[in-house]
């Protein structure tokens, strides 16, 4: 399944990320490592707090890195889809009105 811009990425419980020297390392709950995240990917990871849509994440990254949001959004959606495939993030559907978030 692929992420869409209106859905909300949320790091899975037990998944964590941290700078280790020049590398940003992401660990899943079982301790497996995803290495080599660049600064942009590390920032996307940090913004996956379950509060922002994927579009809002991309807009924030584009603002911080002074670039156009279109390509950043496309890259963000691909990256989030890969994180989801690896079991590191959940895709939460944006609620209609005051409905609770739905985890997918």
Gaussian input, Z-matrix of N, CA and C with variables (Angstrom, degrees):
# hf/3-21g

backbone

0 1
 N
 C     1     B1
 C     2     B2     1     A1
 N     3     B3     2     A2     1     D1
 C     4     B4     3     A3     2     D2
 C     5     B5     4     A4     3     D3
 N     6     B6     5     A5     4     D4
 C     7     B7     6     A6     5     D5
 C     8     B8     7     A7     6     D6
 N     9     B9     8     A8     7     D7
 C    10    B10     9     A9     8     D8
 C    11    B11    10    A10     9     D9
 N    12    B12    11    A11    10    D10
 C    13    B13    12    A12    11    D11
 C    14    B14    13    A13    12    D12
 N    15    B15    14    A14    13    D13
 C    16    B16    15    A15    14    D14
 C    17    B17    16    A16    15    D15
 N    18    B18    17    A17    16    D16
 C    19    B19    18    A18    17    D17
 C    20    B20    19    A19    18    D18
 N    21    B21    20    A20    19    D19
 C    22    B22    21    A21    20    D20
 C    23    B23    22    A22    21    D21
 N    24    B24    23    A23    22    D22
 C    25    B25    24    A24    23    D23
 C    26    B26    25    A25    24    D24
 N    27    B27    26    A26    25    D25
 C    28    B28    27    A27    26    D26
 C    29    B29    28    A28    27    D27
 N    30    B30    29    A29    28    D28
 C    31    B31    30    A30    29    D29
 C    32    B32    31    A31    30    D30
 N    33    B33    32    A32    31    D31
 C    34    B34    33    A33    32    D32
 C    35    B35    34    A34    33    D33
 N    36    B36    35    A35    34    D34
 C    37    B37    36    A36    35    D35
 C    38    B38    37    A37    36    D36
 N    39    B39    38    A38    37    D37
 C    40    B40    39    A39    38    D38
 C    41    B41    40    A40    39    D39
 N    42    B42    41    A41    40    D40
 C    43    B43    42    A42    41    D41
 C    44    B44    43    A43    42    D42
 N    45    B45    44    A44    43    D43
 C    46    B46    45    A45    44    D44
 C    47    B47    46    A46    45    D45
 N    48    B48    47    A47    46    D46
 C    49    B49    48    A48    47    D47
 C    50    B50    49    A49    48    D48
 N    51    B51    50    A50    49    D49
 C    52    B52    51    A51    50    D50
 C    53    B53    52    A52    51    D51
 N    54    B54    53    A53    52    D52
 C    55    B55    54    A54    53    D53
 C    56    B56    55    A55    54    D54
 N    57    B57    56    A56    55    D55
 C    58    B58    57    A57    56    D56
 C    59    B59    58    A58    57    D57
 N    60    B60    59    A59    58    D58
 C    61    B61    60    A60    59    D59
 C    62    B62    61    A61    60    D60
 N    63    B63    62    A62    61    D61
 C    64    B64    63    A63    62    D62
 C    65    B65    64    A64    63    D63
 N    66    B66    65    A65    64    D64
 C    67    B67    66    A66    65    D65
 C    68    B68    67    A67    66    D66
 N    69    B69    68    A68    67    D67
 C    70    B70    69    A69    68    D68
 C    71    B71    70    A70    69    D69
 N    72    B72    71    A71    70    D70
 C    73    B73    72    A72    71    D71
 C    74    B74    73    A73    72    D72
 N    75    B75    74    A74    73    D73
 C    76    B76    75    A75    74    D74
 C    77    B77    76    A76    75    D75
 N    78    B78    77    A77    76    D76
 C    79    B79    78    A78    77    D77
 C    80    B80    79    A79    78    D78
 N    81    B81    80    A80    79    D79
 C    82    B82    81    A81    80    D80
 C    83    B83    82    A82    81    D81
 N    84    B84    83    A83    82    D82
 C    85    B85    84    A84    83    D83
 C    86    B86    85    A85    84    D84
 N    87    B87    86    A86    85    D85
 C    88    B88    87    A87    86    D86
 C    89    B89    88    A88    87    D87
 N    90    B90    89    A89    88    D88
 C    91    B91    90    A90    89    D89
 C    92    B92    91    A91    90    D90
 N    93    B93    92    A92    91    D91
 C    94    B94    93    A93    92    D92
 C    95    B95    94    A94    93    D93
 N    96    B96    95    A95    94    D94
 C    97    B97    96    A96    95    D95
 C    98    B98    97    A97    96    D96
 N    99    B99    98    A98    97    D97
 C   100   B100    99    A99    98    D98
 C   101   B101   100   A100    99    D99
 N   102   B102   101   A101   100   D100
 C   103   B103   102   A102   101   D101
 C   104   B104   103   A103   102   D102
 N   105   B105   104   A104   103   D103
 C   106   B106   105   A105   104   D104
 C   107   B107   106   A106   105   D105
 N   108   B108   107   A107   106   D106
 C   109   B109   108   A108   107   D107
 C   110   B110   109   A109   108   D108
 N   111   B111   110   A110   109   D109
 C   112   B112   111   A111   110   D110
 C   113   B113   112   A112   111   D111
 N   114   B114   113   A113   112   D112
 C   115   B115   114   A114   113   D113
 C   116   B116   115   A115   114   D114
 N   117   B117   116   A116   115   D115
 C   118   B118   117   A117   116   D116
 C   119   B119   118   A118   117   D117
 N   120   B120   119   A119   118   D118
 C   121   B121   120   A120   119   D119
 C   122   B122   121   A121   120   D120
 N   123   B123   122   A122   121   D121
 C   124   B124   123   A123   122   D122
 C   125   B125   124   A124   123   D123
 N   126   B126   125   A125   124   D124
 C   127   B127   126   A126   125   D125
 C   128   B128   127   A127   126   D126
 N   129   B129   128   A128   127   D127
 C   130   B130   129   A129   128   D128
 C   131   B131   130   A130   129   D129
 N   132   B132   131   A131   130   D130
 C   133   B133   132   A132   131   D131
 C   134   B134   133   A133   132   D132
 N   135   B135   134   A134   133   D133
 C   136   B136   135   A135   134   D134
 C   137   B137   136   A136   135   D135
 N   138   B138   137   A137   136   D136
 C   139   B139   138   A138   137   D137
 C   140   B140   139   A139   138   D138
 N   141   B141   140   A140   139   D139
 C   142   B142   141   A141   140   D140
 C   143   B143   142   A142   141   D141
 N   144   B144   143   A143   142   D142
 C   145   B145   144   A144   143   D143
 C   146   B146   145   A145   144   D144
 N   147   B147   146   A146   145   D145
 C   148   B148   147   A147   146   D146
 C   149   B149   148   A148   147   D147
 N   150   B150   149   A149   148   D148
 C   151   B151   150   A150   149   D149
 C   152   B152   151   A151   150   D150
 N   153   B153   152   A152   151   D151
 C   154   B154   153   A153   152   D152
 C   155   B155   154   A154   153   D153
 N   156   B156   155   A155   154   D154
 C   157   B157   156   A156   155   D155
 C   158   B158   157   A157   156   D156
 N   159   B159   158   A158   157   D157
 C   160   B160   159   A159   158   D158
 C   161   B161   160   A160   159   D159
 N   162   B162   161   A161   160   D160
 C   163   B163   162   A162   161   D161
 C   164   B164   163   A163   162   D162
 N   165   B165   164   A164   163   D163
 C   166   B166   165   A165   164   D164
 C   167   B167   166   A166   165   D165
 N   168   B168   167   A167   166   D166
 C   169   B169   168   A168   167   D167
 C   170   B170   169   A169   168   D168
 N   171   B171   170   A170   169   D169
 C   172   B172   171   A171   170   D170
 C   173   B173   172   A172   171   D171
 N   174   B174   173   A173   172   D172
 C   175   B175   174   A174   173   D173
 C   176   B176   175   A175   174   D174
 N   177   B177   176   A176   175   D175
 C   178   B178   177   A177   176   D176
 C   179   B179   178   A178   177   D177
 N   180   B180   179   A179   178   D178
 C   181   B181   180   A180   179   D179
 C   182   B182   181   A181   180   D180
 N   183   B183   182   A182   181   D181
 C   184   B184   183   A183   182   D182
 C   185   B185   184   A184   183   D183
 N   186   B186   185   A185   184   D184
 C   187   B187   186   A186   185   D185
 C   188   B188   187   A187   186   D186
 N   189   B189   188   A188   187   D187
 C   190   B190   189   A189   188   D188
 C   191   B191   190   A190   189   D189
 N   192   B192   191   A191   190   D190
 C   193   B193   192   A192   191   D191
 C   194   B194   193   A193   192   D192
 N   195   B195   194   A194   193   D193
 C   196   B196   195   A195   194   D194
 C   197   B197   196   A196   195   D195
 N   198   B198   197   A197   196   D196
 C   199   B199   198   A198   197   D197
 C   200   B200   199   A199   198   D198
 N   201   B201   200   A200   199   D199
 C   202   B202   201   A201   200   D200
 C   203   B203   202   A202   201   D201
 N   204   B204   203   A203   202   D202
 C   205   B205   204   A204   203   D203
 C   206   B206   205   A205   204   D204
 N   207   B207   206   A206   205   D205
 C   208   B208   207   A207   206   D206
 C   209   B209   208   A208   207   D207
 N   210   B210   209   A209   208   D208
 C   211   B211   210   A210   209   D209
 C   212   B212   211   A211   210   D210
 N   213   B213   212   A212   211   D211
 C   214   B214   213   A213   212   D212
 C   215   B215   214   A214   213   D213
 N   216   B216   215   A215   214   D214
 C   217   B217   216   A216   215   D215
 C   218   B218   217   A217   216   D216
 N   219   B219   218   A218   217   D217
 C   220   B220   219   A219   218   D218
 C   221   B221   220   A220   219   D219
 N   222   B222   221   A221   220   D220
 C   223   B223   222   A222   221   D221
 C   224   B224   223   A223   222   D222
 N   225   B225   224   A224   223   D223
 C   226   B226   225   A225   224   D224
 C   227   B227   226   A226   225   D225
 N   228   B228   227   A227   226   D226
 C   229   B229   228   A228   227   D227
 C   230   B230   229   A229   228   D228
 N   231   B231   230   A230   229   D229
 C   232   B232   231   A231   230   D230
 C   233   B233   232   A232   231   D231
 N   234   B234   233   A233   232   D232
 C   235   B235   234   A234   233   D233
 C   236   B236   235   A235   234   D234
 N   237   B237   236   A236   235   D235
 C   238   B238   237   A237   236   D236
 C   239   B239   238   A238   237   D237
 N   240   B240   239   A239   238   D238
 C   241   B241   240   A240   239   D239
 C   242   B242   241   A241   240   D240
 N   243   B243   242   A242   241   D241
 C   244   B244   243   A243   242   D242
 C   245   B245   244   A244   243   D243
 N   246   B246   245   A245   244   D244
 C   247   B247   246   A246   245   D245
 C   248   B248   247   A247   246   D246
 N   249   B249   248   A248   247   D247
 C   250   B250   249   A249   248   D248
 C   251   B251   250   A250   249   D249
 N   252   B252   251   A251   250   D250
 C   253   B253   252   A252   251   D251
 C   254   B254   253   A253   252   D252
 N   255   B255   254   A254   253   D253
 C   256   B256   255   A255   254   D254
 C   257   B257   256   A256   255   D255
 N   258   B258   257   A257   256   D256
 C   259   B259   258   A258   257   D257
 C   260   B260   259   A259   258   D258
 N   261   B261   260   A260   259   D259
 C   262   B262   261   A261   260   D260
 C   263   B263   262   A262   261   D261
 N   264   B264   263   A263   262   D262
 C   265   B265   264   A264   263   D263
 C   266   B266   265   A265   264   D264
 N   267   B267   266   A266   265   D265
 C   268   B268   267   A267   266   D266
 C   269   B269   268   A268   267   D267
 N   270   B270   269   A269   268   D268
 C   271   B271   270   A270   269   D269
 C   272   B272   271   A271   270   D270
 N   273   B273   272   A272   271   D271
 C   274   B274   273   A273   272   D272
 C   275   B275   274   A274   273   D273
 N   276   B276   275   A275   274   D274
 C   277   B277   276   A276   275   D275
 C   278   B278   277   A277   276   D276
 N   279   B279   278   A278   277   D277
 C   280   B280   279   A279   278   D278
 C   281   B281   280   A280   279   D279
 N   282   B282   281   A281   280   D280
 C   283   B283   282   A282   281   D281
 C   284   B284   283   A283   282   D282
 N   285   B285   284   A284   283   D283
 C   286   B286   285   A285   284   D284
 C   287   B287   286   A286   285   D285
 N   288   B288   287   A287   286   D286
 C   289   B289   288   A288   287   D287
 C   290   B290   289   A289   288   D288
 N   291   B291   290   A290   289   D289
 C   292   B292   291   A291   290   D290
 C   293   B293   292   A292   291   D291
 N   294   B294   293   A293   292   D292
 C   295   B295   294   A294   293   D293
 C   296   B296   295   A295   294   D294
 N   297   B297   296   A296   295   D295
 C   298   B298   297   A297   296   D296
 C   299   B299   298   A298   297   D297
 N   300   B300   299   A299   298   D298
 C   301   B301   300   A300   299   D299
 C   302   B302   301   A301   300   D300
 N   303   B303   302   A302   301   D301
 C   304   B304   303   A303   302   D302
 C   305   B305   304   A304   303   D303
 N   306   B306   305   A305   304   D304
 C   307   B307   306   A306   305   D305
 C   308   B308   307   A307   306   D306
 N   309   B309   308   A308   307   D307
 C   310   B310   309   A309   308   D308
 C   311   B311   310   A310   309   D309

   B1=1.4480
   B2=1.5254
   B3=1.3097
   B4=1.4504
   B5=1.5201
   B6=1.3142
   B7=1.4558
   B8=1.5207
   B9=1.3213
   B10=1.4610
   B11=1.5208
   B12=1.3225
   B13=1.4586
   B14=1.5194
   B15=1.3334
   B16=1.4620
   B17=1.5195
   B18=1.3178
   B19=1.4551
   B20=1.5230
   B21=1.3165
   B22=1.4595
   B23=1.5293
   B24=1.3432
   B25=1.4650
   B26=1.5307
   B27=1.3260
   B28=1.4655
   B29=1.5263
   B30=1.3366
   B31=1.4600
   B32=1.5246
   B33=1.3267
   B34=1.4611
   B35=1.5233
   B36=1.3260
   B37=1.4623
   B38=1.5334
   B39=1.3082
   B40=1.4586
   B41=1.5086
   B42=1.3336
   B43=1.4680
   B44=1.5236
   B45=1.3271
   B46=1.4642
   B47=1.5193
   B48=1.3061
   B49=1.4548
   B50=1.5067
   B51=1.3372
   B52=1.4565
   B53=1.5217
   B54=1.3209
   B55=1.4609
   B56=1.5177
   B57=1.3126
   B58=1.4593
   B59=1.5239
   B60=1.3222
   B61=1.4571
   B62=1.5124
   B63=1.3140
   B64=1.4661
   B65=1.5242
   B66=1.3228
   B67=1.4676
   B68=1.5219
   B69=1.3323
   B70=1.4599
   B71=1.5159
   B72=1.3233
   B73=1.4551
   B74=1.5177
   B75=1.3261
   B76=1.4555
   B77=1.5201
   B78=1.3211
   B79=1.4628
   B80=1.5157
   B81=1.3292
   B82=1.4647
   B83=1.5255
   B84=1.3127
   B85=1.4585
   B86=1.5265
   B87=1.3327
   B88=1.4653
   B89=1.5309
   B90=1.3276
   B91=1.4528
   B92=1.5147
   B93=1.3413
   B94=1.4702
   B95=1.5206
   B96=1.3106
   B97=1.4593
   B98=1.5146
   B99=1.3178
   B100=1.4565
   B101=1.5144
   B102=1.3135
   B103=1.4659
   B104=1.5234
   B105=1.3115
   B106=1.4457
   B107=1.5155
   B108=1.3248
   B109=1.4577
   B110=1.5218
   B111=1.3284
   B112=1.4569
   B113=1.5274
   B114=1.3132
   B115=1.4625
   B116=1.5268
   B117=1.3218
   B118=1.4663
   B119=1.5216
   B120=1.3244
   B121=1.4654
   B122=1.5259
   B123=1.3310
   B124=1.4658
   B125=1.5303
   B126=1.3254
   B127=1.4639
   B128=1.5183
   B129=1.3166
   B130=1.4648
   B131=1.5203
   B132=1.3304
   B133=1.4726
   B134=1.5311
   B135=1.3142
   B136=1.4634
   B137=1.5282
   B138=1.3249
   B139=1.4608
   B140=1.5311
   B141=1.3279
   B142=1.4753
   B143=1.5205
   B144=1.3252
   B145=1.4525
   B146=1.5287
   B147=1.3351
   B148=1.4603
   B149=1.5179
   B150=1.3305
   B151=1.4612
   B152=1.5208
   B153=1.3376
   B154=1.4602
   B155=1.5238
   B156=1.3273
   B157=1.4574
   B158=1.5290
   B159=1.3193
   B160=1.4605
   B161=1.5246
   B162=1.3249
   B163=1.4681
   B164=1.5224
   B165=1.3249
   B166=1.4705
   B167=1.5272
   B168=1.3322
   B169=1.4667
   B170=1.5232
   B171=1.3237
   B172=1.4638
   B173=1.5244
   B174=1.3195
   B175=1.4635
   B176=1.5236
   B177=1.3315
   B178=1.4621
   B179=1.5297
   B180=1.3232
   B181=1.4630
   B182=1.5255
   B183=1.3199
   B184=1.4602
   B185=1.5233
   B186=1.3252
   B187=1.4592
   B188=1.5364
   B189=1.3270
   B190=1.4625
   B191=1.5251
   B192=1.3288
   B193=1.4550
   B194=1.5336
   B195=1.3419
   B196=1.4723
   B197=1.5243
   B198=1.3243
   B199=1.4673
   B200=1.5272
   B201=1.3245
   B202=1.4690
   B203=1.5136
   B204=1.3206
   B205=1.4549
   B206=1.5327
   B207=1.3335
   B208=1.4702
   B209=1.5153
   B210=1.3337
   B211=1.4637
   B212=1.5308
   B213=1.3366
   B214=1.4681
   B215=1.5226
   B216=1.3220
   B217=1.4591
   B218=1.5269
   B219=1.3136
   B220=1.4733
   B221=1.5283
   B222=1.3272
   B223=1.4597
   B224=1.5223
   B225=1.3302
   B226=1.4687
   B227=1.5208
   B228=1.3254
   B229=1.4622
   B230=1.5251
   B231=1.3324
   B232=1.4739
   B233=1.5294
   B234=1.3315
   B235=1.4581
   B236=1.5309
   B237=1.3235
   B238=1.4684
   B239=1.5234
   B240=1.3208
   B241=1.4645
   B242=1.5209
   B243=1.3366
   B244=1.4653
   B245=1.5332
   B246=1.3167
   B247=1.4712
   B248=1.5253
   B249=1.3209
   B250=1.4599
   B251=1.5300
   B252=1.3191
   B253=1.4623
   B254=1.5303
   B255=1.3193
   B256=1.4643
   B257=1.5264
   B258=1.3267
   B259=1.4540
   B260=1.5183
   B261=1.3371
   B262=1.4594
   B263=1.5261
   B264=1.3271
   B265=1.4639
   B266=1.5247
   B267=1.3200
   B268=1.4574
   B269=1.5155
   B270=1.3077
   B271=1.4593
   B272=1.5150
   B273=1.3106
   B274=1.4535
   B275=1.5171
   B276=1.3103
   B277=1.4608
   B278=1.5109
   B279=1.3146
   B280=1.4580
   B281=1.5228
   B282=1.3194
   B283=1.4629
   B284=1.5212
   B285=1.3199
   B286=1.4587
   B287=1.5231
   B288=1.3152
   B289=1.4640
   B290=1.5103
   B291=1.3387
   B292=1.4612
   B293=1.5135
   B294=1.3434
   B295=1.4696
   B296=1.5261
   B297=1.3416
   B298=1.4669
   B299=1.5262
   B300=1.3353
   B301=1.4590
   B302=1.5156
   B303=1.3219
   B304=1.4652
   B305=1.5169
   B306=1.3430
   B307=1.4625
   B308=1.5058
   B309=1.3641
   B310=1.4654
   B311=1.4998
   A1=108.85
   A2=117.14
   A3=122.44
   A4=110.97
   A5=114.88
   A6=120.68
   A7=109.59
   A8=116.12
   A9=122.47
   A10=107.68
   A11=115.95
   A12=119.88
   A13=114.85
   A14=118.84
   A15=120.98
   A16=113.36
   A17=117.90
   A18=119.86
   A19=111.44
   A20=114.88
   A21=122.76
   A22=109.83
   A23=117.75
   A24=119.68
   A25=110.81
   A26=115.34
   A27=120.81
   A28=108.48
   A29=116.07
   A30=119.89
   A31=109.02
   A32=116.21
   A33=119.90
   A34=110.57
   A35=116.67
   A36=119.43
   A37=110.19
   A38=115.55
   A39=120.73
   A40=114.26
   A41=118.11
   A42=121.43
   A43=107.81
   A44=115.43
   A45=119.06
   A46=110.15
   A47=115.60
   A48=121.75
   A49=110.12
   A50=115.29
   A51=119.41
   A52=110.31
   A53=115.47
   A54=120.60
   A55=108.06
   A56=116.61
   A57=123.90
   A58=105.54
   A59=115.59
   A60=119.59
   A61=109.10
   A62=116.88
   A63=121.76
   A64=112.83
   A65=117.85
   A66=122.04
   A67=110.64
   A68=115.27
   A69=120.28
   A70=106.90
   A71=117.14
   A72=122.15
   A73=109.83
   A74=116.14
   A75=122.27
   A76=107.15
   A77=115.72
   A78=121.91
   A79=109.02
   A80=116.27
   A81=118.77
   A82=108.28
   A83=116.62
   A84=121.02
   A85=112.59
   A86=117.88
   A87=121.79
   A88=112.15
   A89=117.38
   A90=121.12
   A91=115.18
   A92=117.89
   A93=120.32
   A94=108.42
   A95=116.53
   A96=122.37
   A97=112.03
   A98=115.62
   A99=123.20
   A100=105.02
   A101=117.61
   A102=121.59
   A103=112.43
   A104=113.12
   A105=120.56
   A106=116.16
   A107=118.91
   A108=118.86
   A109=109.16
   A110=115.94
   A111=119.16
   A112=109.22
   A113=116.31
   A114=121.07
   A115=111.98
   A116=116.97
   A117=120.38
   A118=110.75
   A119=117.17
   A120=121.10
   A121=110.86
   A122=117.35
   A123=120.84
   A124=110.34
   A125=116.79
   A126=119.81
   A127=110.91
   A128=117.69
   A129=120.55
   A130=109.16
   A131=116.63
   A132=121.05
   A133=110.34
   A134=116.60
   A135=120.90
   A136=112.23
   A137=117.21
   A138=121.53
   A139=113.38
   A140=117.75
   A141=121.67
   A142=109.46
   A143=116.09
   A144=121.66
   A145=113.74
   A146=116.54
   A147=119.28
   A148=113.43
   A149=117.33
   A150=121.47
   A151=113.37
   A152=117.21
   A153=122.27
   A154=110.38
   A155=115.88
   A156=119.36
   A157=108.29
   A158=115.43
   A159=119.69
   A160=110.05
   A161=117.60
   A162=120.73
   A163=110.39
   A164=117.97
   A165=120.92
   A166=110.78
   A167=117.35
   A168=121.16
   A169=109.19
   A170=117.16
   A171=121.54
   A172=111.36
   A173=117.29
   A174=120.43
   A175=110.79
   A176=117.56
   A177=121.25
   A178=110.87
   A179=116.49
   A180=120.80
   A181=110.29
   A182=117.32
   A183=120.73
   A184=110.79
   A185=116.72
   A186=121.17
   A187=110.56
   A188=116.76
   A189=121.29
   A190=112.69
   A191=117.52
   A192=121.36
   A193=112.58
   A194=115.93
   A195=123.16
   A196=112.50
   A197=115.03
   A198=120.36
   A199=109.78
   A200=116.35
   A201=121.76
   A202=111.12
   A203=116.45
   A204=121.26
   A205=112.48
   A206=119.67
   A207=121.28
   A208=113.59
   A209=118.47
   A210=119.66
   A211=112.46
   A212=116.55
   A213=119.98
   A214=109.57
   A215=117.98
   A216=121.20
   A217=110.67
   A218=117.40
   A219=120.51
   A220=110.38
   A221=117.38
   A222=121.08
   A223=111.47
   A224=116.29
   A225=120.75
   A226=110.70
   A227=117.27
   A228=120.54
   A229=111.46
   A230=117.51
   A231=120.29
   A232=111.11
   A233=116.29
   A234=120.99
   A235=110.92
   A236=117.25
   A237=120.33
   A238=111.36
   A239=117.09
   A240=120.69
   A241=110.18
   A242=117.20
   A243=120.89
   A244=111.33
   A245=117.39
   A246=120.02
   A247=110.36
   A248=116.48
   A249=120.46
   A250=109.87
   A251=116.98
   A252=121.18
   A253=111.03
   A254=116.24
   A255=121.00
   A256=113.19
   A257=117.07
   A258=120.89
   A259=114.76
   A260=116.80
   A261=120.64
   A262=114.04
   A263=117.33
   A264=120.95
   A265=109.21
   A266=114.31
   A267=122.73
   A268=107.68
   A269=115.46
   A270=121.94
   A271=107.10
   A272=116.27
   A273=121.95
   A274=107.05
   A275=116.70
   A276=119.43
   A277=109.71
   A278=115.50
   A279=120.22
   A280=108.60
   A281=117.48
   A282=120.17
   A283=112.24
   A284=115.66
   A285=121.68
   A286=106.64
   A287=117.12
   A288=120.31
   A289=110.93
   A290=116.39
   A291=121.98
   A292=113.09
   A293=117.19
   A294=120.13
   A295=109.92
   A296=117.71
   A297=120.20
   A298=110.75
   A299=115.95
   A300=121.05
   A301=110.00
   A302=116.29
   A303=122.26
   A304=109.03
   A305=116.90
   A306=121.63
   A307=108.50
   A308=115.23
   A309=120.82
   A310=108.89
   D1=143.82
   D2=-178.65
   D3=-106.63
   D4=147.77
   D5=175.17
   D6=-71.16
   D7=147.81
   D8=170.42
   D9=-118.84
   D10=159.21
   D11=-171.68
   D12=-65.10
   D13=-23.13
   D14=-178.31
   D15=-85.37
   D16=-11.63
   D17=-178.97
   D18=-87.58
   D19=160.39
   D20=-171.09
   D21=-108.22
   D22=118.56
   D23=176.70
   D24=-82.52
   D25=139.02
   D26=178.46
   D27=-137.57
   D28=128.82
   D29=177.06
   D30=-60.09
   D31=139.83
   D32=178.79
   D33=-73.37
   D34=148.83
   D35=176.79
   D36=-56.04
   D37=135.05
   D38=179.79
   D39=91.38
   D40=-17.77
   D41=177.34
   D42=-81.94
   D43=140.12
   D44=-179.55
   D45=-145.89
   D46=158.74
   D47=177.92
   D48=-138.25
   D49=146.60
   D50=-177.27
   D51=-160.42
   D52=146.44
   D53=173.96
   D54=-74.78
   D55=134.16
   D56=175.05
   D57=-130.21
   D58=93.74
   D59=-172.03
   D60=67.48
   D61=-127.64
   D62=-179.29
   D63=-88.83
   D64=-3.16
   D65=-177.42
   D66=-105.79
   D67=141.83
   D68=171.95
   D69=-100.99
   D70=120.79
   D71=-177.43
   D72=-107.87
   D73=136.92
   D74=174.90
   D75=-116.33
   D76=130.44
   D77=178.01
   D78=-114.14
   D79=136.91
   D80=172.17
   D81=-84.42
   D82=179.09
   D83=-176.42
   D84=-62.41
   D85=-24.50
   D86=179.67
   D87=-89.75
   D88=-0.12
   D89=178.38
   D90=88.04
   D91=8.07
   D92=174.76
   D93=-75.11
   D94=144.18
   D95=-172.76
   D96=-108.18
   D97=136.21
   D98=167.72
   D99=-107.84
   D100=115.38
   D101=-173.15
   D102=-104.16
   D103=170.78
   D104=168.22
   D105=74.49
   D106=24.89
   D107=176.82
   D108=-72.15
   D109=132.33
   D110=175.37
   D111=-79.05
   D112=178.68
   D113=-176.03
   D114=-61.25
   D115=-37.08
   D116=179.39
   D117=-66.19
   D118=-47.48
   D119=179.38
   D120=-64.09
   D121=-38.71
   D122=177.73
   D123=-62.86
   D124=-38.13
   D125=178.78
   D126=-68.83
   D127=-40.35
   D128=175.88
   D129=-58.99
   D130=-46.39
   D131=178.26
   D132=-55.07
   D133=-47.63
   D134=-178.25
   D135=-61.73
   D136=-31.53
   D137=-178.11
   D138=-83.58
   D139=-4.47
   D140=178.79
   D141=-81.34
   D142=69.55
   D143=-174.09
   D144=-103.79
   D145=4.50
   D146=-179.41
   D147=80.11
   D148=7.07
   D149=-178.07
   D150=-112.85
   D151=-23.41
   D152=-175.20
   D153=-112.18
   D154=147.25
   D155=172.13
   D156=-72.38
   D157=164.30
   D158=176.03
   D159=-60.06
   D160=-36.51
   D161=177.28
   D162=-63.34
   D163=-43.64
   D164=179.47
   D165=-63.98
   D166=-36.96
   D167=175.52
   D168=-60.83
   D169=-49.21
   D170=-179.25
   D171=-62.56
   D172=-40.36
   D173=179.39
   D174=-63.61
   D175=-40.45
   D176=178.61
   D177=-65.38
   D178=-43.95
   D179=178.86
   D180=-63.30
   D181=-44.54
   D182=178.99
   D183=-60.17
   D184=-41.35
   D185=178.47
   D186=-63.21
   D187=-48.16
   D188=-177.07
   D189=-66.74
   D190=-32.98
   D191=-178.30
   D192=-100.63
   D193=8.90
   D194=176.26
   D195=49.88
   D196=57.57
   D197=179.85
   D198=-140.53
   D199=170.79
   D200=-179.62
   D201=-71.28
   D202=140.85
   D203=-176.22
   D204=-72.38
   D205=-28.90
   D206=-176.91
   D207=-54.99
   D208=-57.94
   D209=179.45
   D210=-65.85
   D211=-33.62
   D212=179.14
   D213=-65.32
   D214=-40.90
   D215=179.06
   D216=-62.72
   D217=-45.82
   D218=179.31
   D219=-59.96
   D220=-45.99
   D221=179.25
   D222=-65.64
   D223=-39.27
   D224=179.46
   D225=-62.26
   D226=-44.83
   D227=-179.75
   D228=-63.99
   D229=-40.45
   D230=176.45
   D231=-63.84
   D232=-43.99
   D233=-179.35
   D234=-64.52
   D235=-44.10
   D236=178.94
   D237=-63.75
   D238=-37.38
   D239=176.75
   D240=-62.30
   D241=-40.99
   D242=178.10
   D243=-67.63
   D244=-40.85
   D245=176.86
   D246=-62.03
   D247=-39.50
   D248=178.42
   D249=-65.42
   D250=-43.74
   D251=179.37
   D252=-59.10
   D253=-34.60
   D254=179.77
   D255=-85.58
   D256=2.47
   D257=177.36
   D258=76.39
   D259=27.09
   D260=-176.88
   D261=-102.82
   D262=-22.72
   D263=176.95
   D264=-136.16
   D265=155.10
   D266=171.30
   D267=-106.38
   D268=152.05
   D269=173.89
   D270=-101.75
   D271=120.56
   D272=-178.46
   D273=-108.55
   D274=125.93
   D275=178.87
   D276=-71.06
   D277=135.27
   D278=176.82
   D279=-64.91
   D280=130.96
   D281=-177.22
   D282=-75.25
   D283=154.77
   D284=172.48
   D285=-91.37
   D286=119.97
   D287=-179.65
   D288=68.12
   D289=-128.35
   D290=-177.04
   D291=-100.70
   D292=16.19
   D293=179.74
   D294=-66.61
   D295=150.49
   D296=178.67
   D297=-68.96
   D298=156.99
   D299=176.10
   D300=-66.21
   D301=144.71
   D302=179.45
   D303=-113.71
   D304=121.10
   D305=179.43
   D306=-80.68
   D307=135.77
   D308=177.98
   D309=-112.65

